[in-house]
Amino acid sequence: MRKTIVFLALILWACGAPNQVDSAKAQENQSNQGGAQSDAADDQAAPVDADPNHPLGLPLPAGIAGPDEAPDQWREVAPQDLLYLKTLHGITLIEMAPDFAPNHVQRMRDLASTGYFVGLPFHRVIKNFMAQAGDWNLVKRPAPTTPNLEGEFKFRRSPQQKMVVVGEDRSADTGFVNGFPVASQSDALAMMTADGKVRAWGLQCPGAAAMARTNDPNSANAQFYITTGNPEWLNGLYTVWGRVRAGQYAVDDIKLGEPAYPPDMIDGMDLGSEVAPAERARVWVLRTDSPAFAAYLAQQKTDDGKPLGVCKISVPVYVQWAGAVAPVSIKQDTQE
C-alpha cells in the first residue's frame, strides 16, 4: 500500500495535482528570502504558556473582559458554523462564513457530515504559504460525486454589515467584518449601486480557510487549504469560506511536502451542530464593531508607532471546552 502511495505521489508531483493553489509567487518569495521565514512568521511574538481555560487558544489581551463579564462585546459562533479539524498535531477550530460564501460553506458542512475528509492526506503543504487537503487519489478513493462550485471569490456587502477599516489595499479598504479580515469598496459607493451594496472579498491572511481549484474559476469541489502565510496574490481569486479561530499551531505543524512521505492525515472533521451539546466547544469572537475592539485596535502598533496591517492583527477569541485536552506541545497560537 505504501509503495502505491509513493508511486501515485510521484505521478501527481510530476504532472500537477488537479486542484492546486497557485504557488508560483510563494516559491518566488521563498527564493528571494533565501529560505528565511516570511514577515508573518518573523513578526510572531514568543509563545505564551497555555491558559487552562483556553487549551486551543490564547489568554485574552490585557484589559479585555471575557464574554461572561461583557457579553455585549462578544458574539458566540453558531455550532453549525464551526468545524473541528483533527490531526496528529491537535484540534483546529474553524469558523465558517456563510454570509461571504454560502455555497462553499454548505459544501464543507455536507462533506464533514458524511465523514468524507477523514483519512484524506494533506497532500500539498508549502512553508509560509498553505496546507492543502482533500486529494482522494493518494488513498485510491473514487472521485467525489459532488458537482463543481461556481466561484464565490467576492460578495456583496451591505453598509449594515459594518466594516472596521484599518488600512487600504490598492483601491479598496481593508479591515474587519464580523471578525473576518476583508477588503471592500467604500460604503460611499453603496448609494450608487442598484442593490445598495458594495463589492467585498475575504483576505488570505494567515489562518484563512479557502477552497482549492484548477485554472477554471468554477472548478472548486472538495479540496480546501488553510493559509500559514499571507499569499495576498490569491485575494479575490480563490473563495475564502472561513477562518481558524483556535489551534492554528496544529496547522503550522503539518508536515511539509508536495506530498510529504508519509503525509499527515485528516483524523477527524466534525460539524459543531453534530457534536453532542455537552461535548461541544463554545467559541466567542470579540465583536469588531464593539468599543472593546476599538480600544484594542488602537494599541496594535509597530515598534515605531505605525498601525499594523489587517493581516497582522489577531481578533481576540475566547474558548470554553470542558472536554478539551491541552495539546502535548506547549506551543500555542501567538498574537502578532
C-alpha positions, 0 to 999 in steps of 0.5 A: 500500500505504501509503495502505491502511495509513493508511486501515485505521489510521484505521478501527481508531483510530476504532472500537477495535482488537479486542484492546486493553489497557485504557488508560483509567487510563494516559491518566488518569495521563498527564493528571494528570502533565501529560505528565511521565514516570511514577515508573518512568521518573523513578526510572531511574538514568543509563545505564551504558556497555555491558559487552562481555560483556553487549551486551543487558544490564547489568554485574552489581551490585557484589559479585555473582559471575557464574554461572561463579564461583557457579553455585549462585546462578544458574539458566540459562533453558531455550532453549525458554523464551526468545524473541528479539524483533527490531526496528529498535531491537535484540534483546529477550530474553524469558523465558517462564513456563510454570509461571504460564501454560502455555497462553499460553506454548505459544501464543507458542512455536507462533506464533514457530515458524511465523514468524507475528509477523514483519512484524506492526506494533506497532500500539498503543504508549502512553508509560509504559504498553505496546507492543502487537503482533500486529494482522494487519489493518494488513498485510491478513493473514487472521485467525489460525486459532488458537482463543481462550485461556481466561484464565490471569490467576492460578495456583496456587502451591505453598509449594515454589515459594518466594516472596521477599516484599518488600512487600504489595499490598492483601491479598496479598504481593508479591515474587519467584518464580523471578525473576518479580515476583508477588503471592500469598496467604500460604503460611499459607493453603496448609494450608487449601486442598484442593490445598495451594496458594495463589492467585498472579498475575504483576505488570505491572511494567515489562518484563512480557510479557502477552497482549492481549484484548477485554472477554471474559476468554477472548478472548486469541489472538495479540496480546501487549504488553510493559509500559514502565510499571507499569499495576498496574490490569491485575494479575490481569486480563490473563495475564502469560506472561513477562518481558524479561530483556535489551534492554528499551531496544529496547522503550522505543524503539518508536515511539509511536502508536495506530498510529504512521505508519509503525509499527515492525515485528516483524523477527524472533521466534525460539524459543531451542530453534530457534536453532542451539546455537552461535548461541544466547544463554545467559541466567542469572537470579540465583536469588531464593531464593539468599543472593546475592539476599538480600544484594542485596535488602537494599541496594535502598533509597530515598534515605531508607532505605525498601525499594523496591517489587517493581516497582522492583527489577531481578533481576540477569541475566547474558548470554553471546552470542558472536554478539551485536552491541552495539546502535548506541545506547549506551543500555542497560537501567538498574537502578532 
